[in-house]
């Protein structure tokens, strides 16, 4: 687990600089396609009754190209703003966005779940290996970036096909 120790009653800023391996138990469970370690540089401070955690997260994620399905490594370099507020069990479901429940007891703030959630949200939905990617042949599946296929393109139906079938008078 990734924990941040909060000093009791302190209003000083707490800093966390850590490098988490890609196979970390808390990240592995989410099936994140990480290809490198997760580098965190976070600062936490008290704000009112809660704790604000700000900083950056950097890593690399492997995603498939949306045209040819080859693996593309995408860098992730994002800023995080996580707010932890006191909440009872009923209110935890109502917390939305980047607001998380603050533990009722203890001075350990577990950041594993919020970091995992933020990485999932920042995983690119679509990626391209290059703008010139030709993709796969829809008929035979040949990667058109490396080979040409001999498939004959199917003629797509035209709205004019019905009129072409009419005999002239």
N, C-alpha and C positions, 0 to 999 in steps of 0.2 A: 504494500500500500504506500501511497504517496501522502505523507502527513506533514503538516505545517504546525509547529509548536507556537502557540500564542501565549505570551507572558500574561499572567493574571493581572487585570486592571491596568495594564500598560497602554499608553497611547502612542508608543514609539512604533516606527515602521519595522516590520520583520521582512527579511529578504530570503528568498529561496532560489538558489541556482543549482540546477540538477540536470543530469543527463540520464534519461531512462532508456534502457535497452528495448529494442523493438519487440523482443519476446517476453516483456514484462507481463506477469500474470494478469494484471488489471486491464492491460491493453489487448492481450491475446484473446481474452474472452469475447471481445467485441468484433473479432475477425477483421480488424483493421489491416489493410494491405501495406503495412509499414516496410520500407526498405532501408531504413536507417534509424538511429536513435532519436528520441524525442528530447530536444533541448529546451528547458524551461528557465526563464529568468523572470521571477515573480516578486512582487512586493505586496505585503498585506498591512493594512492599518485599520484601526477602529474608526467607524463612522456611525455616530449615534449608538443604537443598540446592536448594530451589526458589524461585519468585517468586510472591507472591500479588498479584493485581490486583483491587482493589475499587473500586466507584464506581457511577455511574448512567448510564443511557442513556435519552434522550428523543427521540421522533420521532412522526410521524403515519403511519398505514397506511390505505390505501383497501381495503376489503373489500366484497363484495356482501352486501346484505341477504338473509337466508336465506328470506324470504317473497316479496319483490317484485323482488329482484335489482338494486335501485338501489344506487348506490355510497354507502357509509357510511365516513366518516373516523373512525378510532378512534385516540385518543392512546395512546402507549406511554410509560410512565414507570416504569422498572424499575431495581432494583439488580442489580449484577453481582458475582459472586465467582468469579474464574477463578484456578485454581492451575496453574502451570507447573512440572513436575518433570523432572529429567533422566531420559531413557529412551532405550534403543537401539531399533533398527528393529523387533526382535521384540516389545518391550514396548509399542510405540505402539498396537497394536491392542487391548491389554488395558486401556488407560486408559479409564475410563468417566466418565460424568457431566460435570462441569465441570472436568475435569483434562486438561491439554494437555501435549504434550512441550516441553521447554525446548530451544532450539537448542544443539547441542554446541559450536559455535564462534561467536565474535562476540558483540557486546553489544547487538545489535538484537533486540528481541522483536516479531515480526510479529503484530499483533492483528486483522488483517483477517478471517481465517477464524473465529476464536472470536467476534468481534462479529457477523459475518454469521450464524453458527450460532445465537447467542443471539437475534437479531432474528427469525429464522425460527421458533424455538421460542416466541417471545412474540407471534407474529402470531395474533390471535384466530381460532379455527376457525369460529365462528358470530357473526354480528352482526345486529342488528335496527335498521332506520331509526327505528322507534318501537314502543312496546308495542302501540299501536293499529293497526299495519300489518295490512291485510286480505289482502295477498299477491296472487297471480295466480290467475285462473280456471283450474282444471285442464283445462277443455275448450277454451276459445278463447284463453287467454293474456292476457286483458285485465287491466290493472293495476286492481284493485278499489279502490285508494285514490283514483283519479281518475275512474273511470267505472264504470257498472254494465253488466253484460253481460246478454244476453237468453237465455243458455243455460238449458235445462231441466235441473235436477239429475237425475242418474241415480239411480234407486232402488237402494239397495244391497241385496244379498241378505240375507234374514233366515233365521235357523235355523228359523223357524216356517212358512216357505213350503211345505215338504213337507206339514205338517199341514193347511194351508189347502186344498191340492189334494184331500184325502180327502173323500169324500162321506159325509154323515151317514146312518146306518142308520135 
